[in-house]
Amino acid sequence: MSFFNRPVAFATLIVLSTPFAAMAQTATPQATTAQTANAISKMETVDQRITSLHDSLKITPAQEVSWTAVATSMRDNAANMQKLTAEKSMQDQQKMTATDDLQAYSKFAQAHVDGLKNLSMSFGTLYNDMPAAQQKVADQVFQDFGRKGSAAPK
């Protein structure tokens, strides 16, 4: 089965360092330092995920160029989501209308879709260059993602 037949697993793997629920945060002037620290922490989380995925997929030295494109896409996606979260948190939540809130949510959803497209393209290039045995490892990694402690279907 090809990688592109696994859209749900792939969508789960996309790095969204900030959940949509973070949009509901209330901004305060003192929050900027905390937000900066949070952004740094989120990027560390992204880098940890990148390292974990690199190890799980058994990326070879010959695949590093393609892998770098995947990692860059993951970092860019996380940074874009963090930027949207910061913009949202700077808005006066008390003055937002329902339509303002829906428009903000739409921006997050579009960023998610755009990020997924970019990650899909870069990962697809890497996946297509993998030998069959390594593709099977990738397939299993994607099937198992998010199922810690549960048996993955074979």
C-alpha positions in Angstrom: 0.0 0.0 0.0 1.4 3.4 -0.9 2.1 6.2 1.5 -0.6 8.3 0.0 -3.3 5.8 0.9 -2.7 6.7 4.5 -4.1 10.2 4.7 -5.4 9.8 8.3 -2.1 8.6 9.7 -0.3 11.3 7.7 -2.6 14.0 8.9 -2.0 12.9 12.5 1.7 13.1 12.0 1.8 16.7 10.8 3.4 18.8 13.4 0.9 21.2 14.9 2.8 22.5 17.9 -0.2 24.4 19.1 -3.6 22.8 19.3 -6.6 24.7 18.0 -7.8 25.1 21.5 -4.9 27.5 22.1 -6.8 30.0 20.0 -9.1 30.6 23.0 -6.3 32.0 25.2 -6.8 35.4 26.6 -3.9 37.9 25.9 -2.4 40.0 28.5 0.6 42.4 28.1 2.6 40.3 30.5 2.1 37.2 28.4 4.6 38.2 25.7 7.6 36.8 27.7 5.6 33.6 28.5 4.6 33.3 24.8 8.2 33.6 23.7 9.3 30.9 26.1 6.3 28.8 25.0 7.3 29.2 21.4 10.9 28.1 22.1 9.5 25.1 24.1 7.2 24.2 21.1 10.1 24.3 18.7 12.1 22.0 21.0 9.1 19.7 20.9 9.1 19.8 17.1 12.8 19.1 17.0 12.3 16.1 19.4 9.6 14.8 17.1 11.8 15.2 14.1 14.6 13.3 15.8 12.3 10.6 16.9 10.8 10.2 13.4 14.3 10.3 11.8 15.3 7.4 14.1 12.1 5.4 13.7 12.3 5.7 9.9 16.0 4.6 9.9 17.0 7.5 7.6 20.3 6.7 5.9 23.0 9.2 5.1 22.0 9.0 1.4 18.5 10.1 2.3 19.5 13.1 4.4 18.9 15.7 1.7 15.3 14.5 1.3 14.9 14.2 5.0 16.1 17.8 5.5 13.2 18.9 3.3 10.8 16.9 5.5 12.3 18.4 8.7 12.2 21.9 7.3 8.5 21.4 6.4 7.7 20.2 9.9 9.5 23.2 11.5 7.9 25.7 9.1 4.4 24.2 9.9 5.0 24.5 13.6 6.3 28.1 13.2 3.3 29.1 11.2 0.9 27.7 13.7 2.8 29.4 16.5 2.6 32.7 14.6 -1.2 32.3 14.2 -1.5 31.5 17.9 0.4 34.6 18.8 -1.7 36.8 16.6 -4.9 35.3 18.0 -3.7 35.7 21.6 -2.9 39.4 21.0 -6.6 40.1 20.0 -9.0 41.3 22.6 -11.0 38.2 23.1 -13.8 40.1 24.8 -14.3 42.2 21.7 -14.3 39.4 19.2 -17.5 38.5 17.5 -18.5 35.0 16.6 -17.6 35.7 12.9 -14.2 37.0 14.0 -13.7 33.8 15.9 -14.7 31.7 13.0 -12.4 33.6 10.7 -9.5 33.0 13.0 -10.4 29.3 13.2 -10.5 29.3 9.4 -6.9 30.7 9.3 -5.8 27.8 11.5 -7.5 25.3 9.4 -6.1 26.7 6.2 -2.6 26.7 7.7 -3.1 23.1 8.7 -4.1 22.1 5.2 -1.3 24.1 3.6 1.2 22.6 6.0 -0.1 19.1 5.3 0.3 19.7 1.5 3.9 20.8 2.0 4.8 18.0 4.3 3.0 15.5 2.1 5.1 16.6 -0.9 8.4 16.5 0.9 7.7 13.2 2.7 6.4 11.7 -0.6 9.7 12.4 -2.2 11.6 10.7 0.6 9.2 7.8 0.8 9.4 7.1 -3.0 13.2 7.0 -2.7 13.1 4.4 0.1 13.6 0.7 -0.6 10.5 -1.5 0.0 11.7 -2.7 3.4 12.2 0.8 4.6 8.8 1.8 3.2 7.3 -1.0 5.3 8.9 0.5 8.4 7.5 3.9 7.5 4.1 2.4 7.0 4.2 0.8 10.4 5.5 4.0 12.0 2.5 5.9 10.6 0.1 3.2 11.6 1.4 3.2 15.1 1.6 6.9 15.6 -0.5 8.0 18.5 -1.3 4.4 19.6 1.2 4.1 22.4 0.3 1.1 24.6 -2.1 -0.4 22.1 -1.4 -3.1 19.5 -1.2 -1.8 16.0 -3.1 -3.7 13.3 -0.8 -5.8 11.1 
